Amino acid sequence: MEEREEEHEFEFGPVPTGFEPNQERLPHFNIPVGAGLCLPAAFIRCNTLTYKKAWGVTGRFGRDEPQYAFEIFANPVNNVGAPSTPLHLWFIRLLQGRTSNYKFVCNAAIDLGDWGLIADITRYWEYEDQLRKINASISAMCAEAEALDALQESCRNRLAATKASSCLARIESTCQGKDCCFAMKRDDTILPSNRRNHGRGRPT
């Protein structure tokens, strides 16, 4: 990353292009520097498409210092003794509504400059979209299952009308309970359990 003349000096050197001083925006963003040690990210930049991730550098190792990624989450308000209250219904409705509603909420959060707030608003919207698709798939599968159940019922009625069980009463003994276990021949046909041995040889 090349330094530019217009980049102003900061505590640890010039601000890299596209970055800004951290200044407690991401206070827990620490970068490993070896030997089990870490340094705080002095300069950070945010993925402004989703605000869910930031990149940072310590600013102590020159312009070739590698950038490190950091997942961004909303930070709780430090108000000791204040109970945590659930989200207001109007806010949830905006997050679960149309895309335009989400963008409206997201833009309002961007105006506040709180990256963590924007990140979790984005996550909530993405999860809502995923849930919507999954629920739609579940509804489609339930409808398909109901249709198959109706077709199976029609088939069962036709078999009953043709007295199928009476016509095939000779194989009744092969069903030994709810989960019938059939003896199988090598050609994968059912071998009735009441079949007698034929041909020569002594019974075993």
N, C-alpha and C positions, 0 to 999 in steps of 0.2 A: 504494500500500500504506500503510494508516494505522498510525500508531504508537499503542501502548497504554501506559497508565501503568504496567502491571505488567512491561513489558519492561525488563530490566536493562541498564545501560550496559556497553558493550564498548569496545575500543580505538578503533574508528572510529564509535562512536555506538551507539544502541540496536539490539538484535537484532530484525530484522524478524519479523513473525508467521509461524510455521511453519518458520523457519530455525534454524540452529544455527551457532555459530562453527566455522570451517573447522578451525583448529588442526592443520594438516598431514594431515587426512584425505584431501584431494584436493590435494596439493602442486603439481600441474601445471595446475591450473585457473586460467587467466589470462583476464582480460576486457579486450577492446580499449576504449580510452577516447579514441581519436582521435590523429591525427598520428603514427600508427605505434606508439603506446605502449600498454602493457598494465599492468593492475594485478591482483594476486592476488584471487581471490574470497574475501572475508573471511567471508561468510555463505553457507551452502549448505543445500539441502534435497534429499532423495532421492525419486525415484519408488518408493515402497515396494511397488508391485505387481510390478515386475520387477527393481528395483535396477540397471537398465542405464543410467539417465540421472539426472543431477542438475541442479539449477538454482542459480545463484549470483548474488550482487551484491557490489559492492565495499564498500558501506556508506558511501561518501564523497559521494554525490550526492542525498541526501534520499530521502524516501519514494516519490517518483515514478521512481526509478532503474529502468530496464528489467532484466528477468531474462535471464540467458544460460544456454543449455543446454550440458551437458558429458557426453560419453559416458564411462561408467565401465568400467574393465577391471581385472583382477587385477594387482597389482604384485608383481614377483618379490622373493623374499627376498634382501636384501643380505648375502650371505655369501661374501666373496671367497675363491676357491680351492675352494669346495665344489662338487662336480659336480652337475649337474642330474639328478635321478632320475625315471624314468617314474612315472606314476600306478600305485598298487597296484591289483591286479585286483579286490579287494573293493569299492574305491571306484567303479571303472568299472561294475561290476555293479549297484551301487545306482543310478547315473545312468542306466543303460540299462534298468532294471527298471520296475516299475509306477509309476503316478503317486504312490502313497502313499510309495514309496521316495524319489522325488525330493523330495517335500515334507518328508520326514524329514531328508534331507541339507540342504535349503535352510533349514529351521528351525534346524538345528545351526549353520549358517554365520551366520544372523541373530543367534544368541546371542553369537557372537564379535564382532559389530559391524563386520565387514570388508565394506564395500560392494562392493569389487572382486571379492572371492571369491564373494559372492552373485551378482553380475552374470554372471560367467563360468560359474557352475554353471547359472544360468538359460539362458544361451546354449547351453551343451552340451546341455541337455535339449531345447531347441527344435530344434537341429540334428538331434538323434537322432530326434525326432518327424517332422521333414521327410524324413530318410533312410528312416525306416520306411515312410512313405507312398509315396515314390518307388520303393523296392524292391518294395512291394506292386503298384504299377502295372507295373513291369517284369515281375514274375512273371505278372501277368494278361495282358500283351501277349505274353509267351513262350508261355503256354498257348494263346492265340488263334492265334499263328503256327503252333504245332504242329497245331492243329485244321485250319487252312487248308491246311497242307502235306498232311495226311492226305486232305482232300477233293480236293485237286489230284491226288494220287496215284491216288485212285479214278477221277477223271475221265480221267486219262492211261491207266489200264488199260482203261476202257470204249472210249476212242478206238482203242486198240491192238486190242481185240477186234473192233471193226467195220472194221479195216484202213483207217482214215481216211487214212493217208499214201499208201496204194496208190490209194485212190479219187481223191485229189487230186494224183496224181503229176505232172500237167501243169503245176503251178505250182512244181515243185521248183527250177527255174532262177532263180526270183525271190529265193531265199535265197542270199546271197553270203557267208556266214560266220556267226559267232556272233551278230552284230548285223545282222540282215537289213535291207537298204535297199530299199524298194519304190518303184517309180515309181507316182505317183498320178494318177488322172484328176481332173477338176474336181469330179465328184460324190463324191470321196473313196473310190472303189473302186480295188482293186489293178489295175494295168495290167501284165500279164505281160510280161516282157522278151523272150519269144520270139514275141510277137504280130506277125504280118505286116501290112504296110500293104495296105489295100483301097481300091478306088475309083480314080478317075482321077488323073492327075498323075504326074510323074516322081519317082523316088526321089531323096532328097537325100543 
